[in-house]
């Protein structure tokens, strides 16, 4: 028997996520609430635990409705990964239940995003990608020695020589600086940016679990990152920069300082996030920090090919206001 609950409103979900050893920032009620606030997705979680009892398992989803891309259950939208918090017979029972839900409600598909490539019963791999994890258990000196000598350590020294400064926090001014760099970076990559409201909701809802860092050259923002934290894991979720200033090492300085702070706070690992198999440059950037590369796959039922990426050379030529408007209209359909 299975049960559907609202993981944002049901207090058992937060308690379950906080005590489960395999939970991530993407399982938290805060993350689900930001998805709901920004894009209107309806959060739900399926479990075999009956009402009134402690939760012992669960898989969170968002119900995504789009006239353009169809109706589906995704676990979870805009999340690098989201492990089903169930194993063995319980996992099989829950996947069978969501398969039946998919067929009954005529959904385009259901999607699961475990952070590893092991097979899940009854669903099909649809998208193969990579996640990089940096182990923070060694000494800080050993961690830094693991950084690439020229592409990371030398860039950090240059950033220090040039007097780059870093501002840390969650203020509106820092968000504006971050978002301006995010728009520039996404346009450079042929993509529209996610709406600024997404990041605004993220900072407001996550509180101290989310932090922006901005690197400045003579008070001018040249690079920024957004870091999330859940229990003993820090997540490098977003990074952006001015390409013309990348030689100065702003991104390297930002990430190095974030790693140093995480180590000092007792964080055990830095999740450097997911990238596609074909994103060779991004994968190399992450591997140069000494991070472990892990293969992962998203799974769907019924079997579906991955959706086409919105990446286009057209976006590189559009004015910023137009690009921002497209992103605000487009992203709720792309989960």
C-alpha positions as CSV (number, residue, x, y, z in Angstrom):
1,X,0.0,0.0,0.0
2,X,1.2,3.5,-0.8
3,X,0.3,7.0,0.3
4,X,0.7,10.5,-1.3
5,X,1.6,13.4,1.0
6,X,2.4,17.1,0.6
7,X,6.1,17.3,1.6
8,X,6.0,21.1,2.1
9,X,3.0,21.0,4.6
10,X,3.5,17.6,6.2
11,X,6.0,18.1,9.1
12,X,7.0,14.4,9.0
13,X,8.8,15.0,5.7
14,X,11.2,17.6,7.1
15,X,12.0,15.3,10.1
16,X,12.5,12.4,7.7
17,X,14.8,14.3,5.4
18,X,16.9,15.6,8.3
19,X,17.5,12.2,9.7
20,X,17.9,10.2,6.5
21,X,21.7,9.7,5.6
22,X,21.1,9.9,1.9
23,X,19.0,13.0,1.8
24,X,20.2,16.1,-0.1
25,X,19.4,19.8,-0.3
26,X,17.0,18.9,-3.1
27,X,14.8,16.8,-0.8
28,X,14.2,19.6,1.6
29,X,10.8,21.3,2.0
30,X,12.6,24.6,1.3
31,X,13.8,23.5,-2.1
32,X,10.3,22.1,-3.0
33,X,8.7,25.3,-1.8
34,X,10.9,27.4,-4.1
35,X,9.9,25.2,-7.0
36,X,6.3,25.7,-6.1
37,X,6.6,29.5,-5.5
38,X,8.5,30.2,-8.7
39,X,7.0,27.9,-11.3
40,X,3.7,26.8,-9.8
41,X,4.7,23.1,-9.6
42,X,2.7,21.0,-7.1
43,X,5.0,19.1,-4.8
44,X,4.0,15.6,-3.7
45,X,5.8,12.6,-2.1
46,X,4.9,8.9,-2.2
47,X,5.6,6.6,0.7
48,X,4.6,3.2,2.1
49,X,4.3,4.8,5.6
50,X,0.6,5.2,6.6
51,X,-0.8,8.5,7.9
52,X,0.1,9.2,11.6
53,X,3.2,7.1,11.5
54,X,6.8,8.1,11.2
55,X,8.1,8.1,7.6
56,X,10.5,5.3,6.8
57,X,10.8,5.9,3.0
58,X,9.7,8.3,0.3
59,X,10.2,9.8,-3.1
60,X,9.5,13.5,-3.7
61,X,8.0,14.7,-7.0
62,X,6.7,17.9,-8.6
63,X,3.7,17.7,-10.9
64,X,4.6,19.7,-14.0
65,X,1.7,20.8,-16.3
66,X,2.6,22.4,-19.6
67,X,0.6,22.8,-22.8
68,X,3.9,22.7,-24.7
69,X,5.9,19.9,-23.0
70,X,3.1,17.8,-21.5
71,X,2.1,16.8,-18.0
72,X,4.6,14.7,-16.0
73,X,5.9,13.9,-12.5
74,X,9.6,14.8,-12.1
75,X,11.8,14.0,-9.1
76,X,12.9,16.8,-9.1
77,X,12.8,19.8,-11.5
78,X,16.0,21.9,-11.7
79,X,17.7,19.6,-9.3
80,X,21.0,18.0,-10.2
81,X,20.0,14.8,-8.6
82,X,17.4,13.5,-6.2
83,X,17.9,10.0,-4.8
84,X,14.7,7.9,-4.0
85,X,14.8,7.6,-0.2
86,X,13.8,4.0,-0.3
87,X,15.5,0.6,-1.0
88,X,14.7,-3.0,-1.8
89,X,11.1,-4.1,-1.8
90,X,9.9,-0.7,-0.7
91,X,11.6,1.0,-3.6
92,X,10.1,-1.5,-6.1
93,X,6.6,-1.0,-4.6
94,X,6.9,2.8,-4.9
95,X,8.1,2.7,-8.5
96,X,5.3,0.3,-9.4
97,X,2.8,2.7,-7.8
98,X,4.1,5.7,-9.7
99,X,4.1,3.6,-13.0
100,X,0.4,2.9,-12.3
101,X,-0.2,6.6,-11.6
102,X,1.5,7.5,-14.9
103,X,-0.7,5.1,-16.9
104,X,-3.9,6.0,-15.1
105,X,-3.4,9.8,-15.4
106,X,-2.0,9.5,-18.9
107,X,1.2,11.4,-18.0
108,X,3.8,12.0,-20.6
109,X,6.3,10.3,-18.3
110,X,7.6,10.1,-14.7
111,X,11.3,10.9,-14.1
112,X,13.7,9.9,-11.4
113,X,17.1,11.5,-10.9
114,X,19.3,9.3,-8.7
115,X,22.9,10.5,-8.2
116,X,24.4,7.2,-9.4
117,X,24.2,5.0,-12.5
118,X,22.8,1.9,-10.8
119,X,19.6,0.6,-12.4
120,X,16.2,1.2,-10.9
121,X,13.5,-1.4,-11.4
122,X,10.8,-0.8,-14.0
123,X,12.1,2.5,-15.4
124,X,14.4,3.3,-18.3
125,X,17.6,5.5,-18.5
126,X,16.9,8.6,-20.6
127,X,19.8,11.0,-20.0
128,X,23.4,10.1,-19.0
129,X,25.5,12.8,-17.3
130,X,28.3,13.3,-14.7
131,X,28.4,14.6,-11.2
132,X,31.7,15.6,-9.4
133,X,32.2,15.3,-5.7
134,X,35.2,16.8,-3.8
135,X,36.1,14.9,-0.6
136,X,36.8,17.4,2.2
137,X,37.9,14.8,4.8
138,X,41.7,15.2,4.1
139,X,43.6,18.2,5.7
140,X,43.1,21.5,4.0
141,X,46.7,21.5,2.8
142,X,46.2,18.1,1.1
143,X,42.9,19.3,-0.5
144,X,44.7,22.4,-1.9
145,X,47.6,20.2,-3.1
146,X,45.0,18.3,-5.1
147,X,44.1,21.4,-7.1
148,X,45.6,21.6,-10.6
149,X,48.9,23.5,-10.3
150,X,48.4,25.9,-13.2
151,X,44.6,26.0,-13.9
152,X,43.6,26.4,-10.3
153,X,46.4,27.2,-7.8
154,X,48.2,29.6,-10.2
155,X,44.9,31.4,-10.9
156,X,44.2,31.7,-7.2
157,X,47.6,33.3,-6.7
158,X,47.0,35.7,-9.6
159,X,43.6,36.7,-8.1
160,X,45.3,37.4,-4.8
161,X,48.1,39.5,-6.5
162,X,45.6,41.6,-8.4
163,X,43.7,42.4,-5.2
164,X,40.4,40.8,-6.0
165,X,38.0,41.1,-3.1
166,X,35.0,38.9,-2.2
167,X,31.6,39.9,-0.8
168,X,29.5,37.1,0.9
169,X,25.9,37.2,1.8
170,X,22.3,37.2,0.7
171,X,21.5,40.9,0.2
172,X,19.5,42.3,-2.7
173,X,22.7,44.1,-3.9
174,X,24.6,40.8,-4.1
175,X,21.7,39.1,-5.8
176,X,21.6,41.9,-8.4
177,X,25.3,41.5,-9.1
178,X,25.0,37.7,-9.3
179,X,22.1,37.8,-11.6
180,X,23.6,40.3,-14.0
181,X,26.6,38.0,-14.3
182,X,24.3,35.0,-14.7
183,X,22.5,36.6,-17.6
184,X,25.8,37.4,-19.3
185,X,27.1,33.9,-18.8
186,X,23.9,32.2,-20.0
187,X,23.9,34.3,-23.1
188,X,27.5,33.4,-23.8
189,X,26.4,29.7,-23.6
190,X,23.5,30.2,-25.9
191,X,20.9,29.9,-23.1
192,X,18.3,32.2,-21.5
193,X,18.6,32.7,-17.8
194,X,16.3,31.4,-15.2
195,X,14.0,34.2,-13.9
196,X,15.5,36.4,-11.1
197,X,12.5,35.5,-9.0
198,X,13.8,31.9,-8.8
199,X,17.0,33.2,-7.1
200,X,15.1,35.7,-5.0
201,X,12.8,32.9,-3.7
202,X,15.8,30.6,-3.2
203,X,17.6,33.1,-0.9
204,X,14.5,34.1,1.0
205,X,13.3,30.5,1.6
206,X,16.7,28.8,2.1
207,X,18.0,31.4,4.6
208,X,21.4,30.4,5.8
209,X,21.5,27.3,3.6
210,X,22.1,29.6,0.6
211,X,25.0,32.0,0.1
212,X,26.1,34.2,-2.7
213,X,29.8,35.1,-3.2
214,X,30.8,37.9,-5.6
215,X,34.5,38.6,-6.7
216,X,35.3,42.2,-7.5
217,X,38.1,43.9,-9.3
218,X,38.2,47.6,-8.2
219,X,34.6,47.2,-7.0
220,X,33.4,45.8,-10.3
221,X,31.7,42.4,-10.1
222,X,33.6,39.9,-12.4
223,X,32.5,36.5,-11.0
224,X,30.0,35.0,-8.7
225,X,28.8,31.7,-7.3
226,X,25.8,30.5,-5.3
227,X,26.5,27.7,-2.7
228,X,23.8,25.7,-1.0
229,X,24.3,23.6,2.2
230,X,22.5,20.6,3.7
231,X,23.9,18.8,6.7
232,X,27.5,17.8,5.8
233,X,27.4,18.7,2.1
234,X,28.0,22.0,0.4
235,X,26.7,22.3,-3.2
236,X,28.2,24.5,-5.8
237,X,24.9,25.2,-7.7
238,X,25.5,28.2,-9.9
239,X,28.6,30.0,-11.2
240,X,28.9,32.9,-13.6
241,X,31.6,35.4,-14.7
242,X,32.7,38.0,-17.2
243,X,34.6,36.0,-19.9
244,X,36.9,39.0,-20.5
245,X,38.1,38.8,-16.9
246,X,38.4,35.1,-16.5
247,X,42.2,35.2,-16.8
248,X,42.3,37.0,-13.4
249,X,41.1,33.9,-11.5
250,X,37.9,35.2,-10.0
251,X,36.1,31.9,-10.2
252,X,39.0,30.0,-8.8
253,X,39.4,32.4,-5.9
254,X,35.6,32.2,-5.1
255,X,35.5,28.4,-5.1
256,X,38.7,28.1,-3.2
257,X,37.4,30.3,-0.4
258,X,34.1,28.5,-0.4
259,X,36.0,25.2,0.0
260,X,38.1,26.6,2.8
261,X,35.0,27.8,4.7
262,X,33.2,24.5,4.2
263,X,36.2,22.6,5.6
264,X,36.4,25.0,8.6
265,X,32.7,24.3,9.3
266,X,33.1,20.6,9.3
267,X,31.5,20.0,5.9
268,X,32.5,16.6,4.6
269,X,32.1,17.0,0.8
270,X,31.6,19.7,-1.8
271,X,29.1,18.6,-4.5
272,X,30.3,20.4,-7.7
273,X,27.1,19.6,-9.5
274,X,26.0,17.9,-12.6
275,X,27.2,18.4,-16.1
276,X,26.3,16.7,-19.4
277,X,28.5,14.1,-21.0
278,X,29.3,16.5,-23.9
279,X,30.1,19.4,-21.5
280,X,33.8,18.6,-21.7
281,X,35.1,22.0,-20.7
282,X,32.9,22.1,-17.6
283,X,33.8,18.6,-16.6
284,X,37.5,19.4,-16.9
285,X,37.1,22.5,-14.8
286,X,35.5,20.4,-12.0
287,X,38.1,17.6,-12.2
288,X,40.9,20.1,-11.8
289,X,39.8,20.6,-8.3
290,X,40.6,17.0,-7.5
291,X,36.9,16.1,-7.5
292,X,35.8,12.5,-8.1
293,X,33.9,12.0,-11.4
294,X,30.8,9.8,-11.0
295,X,28.5,8.6,-13.8
296,X,24.8,9.1,-13.4
297,X,21.6,8.7,-15.3
298,X,18.0,10.0,-15.2
299,X,15.3,7.4,-15.5
300,X,11.9,7.6,-17.1
301,X,8.7,5.6,-17.5
302,X,7.4,5.0,-20.1
303,X,10.7,5.0,-22.0
304,X,11.3,8.5,-23.4
305,X,14.2,10.3,-25.1
306,X,15.6,13.3,-23.4
307,X,14.0,16.7,-24.3
308,X,15.8,18.9,-26.7
309,X,18.0,21.5,-25.0
310,X,16.9,25.2,-25.4
311,X,20.5,26.1,-26.3
312,X,20.7,28.2,-29.4
313,X,23.1,30.6,-31.1
314,X,20.2,33.0,-31.4
315,X,20.2,33.6,-27.7
316,X,23.8,34.9,-27.9
317,X,22.7,37.8,-30.0
318,X,19.6,38.9,-28.2
319,X,19.5,42.0,-26.0
320,X,19.6,41.3,-22.2
321,X,16.0,42.5,-21.6
322,X,14.6,40.2,-24.3
323,X,16.7,37.2,-23.1
324,X,15.5,37.8,-19.5
325,X,11.8,37.9,-20.7
326,X,12.3,34.6,-22.7
327,X,13.8,32.9,-19.6
328,X,10.9,34.1,-17.4
329,X,8.4,32.6,-19.9
330,X,10.3,29.5,-20.9
331,X,11.7,27.7,-17.9
332,X,8.5,26.5,-16.2
333,X,7.9,24.4,-19.3
334,X,11.4,22.8,-19.3
335,X,11.5,20.9,-16.0
